[in-house]
């Protein structure tokens, strides 16, 4: 089970890179540097939250010790 969580973590940098690329290519010029960064932070939080929520629905945490181990990964 821990291998799954470790491998699932690898998608998180990809989510971050895609979020940053969309910011740079899609709305940075229209919003300006500061506002685009603020929007990107908000969308990043939403995307990471959705990803972790979907994982938590798919793979139930069995114990508090497992939750701590997952958090440390």
Order of alpha helices (4+ residues) and beta strands (2+ residues): alpha-alpha-alpha-alpha
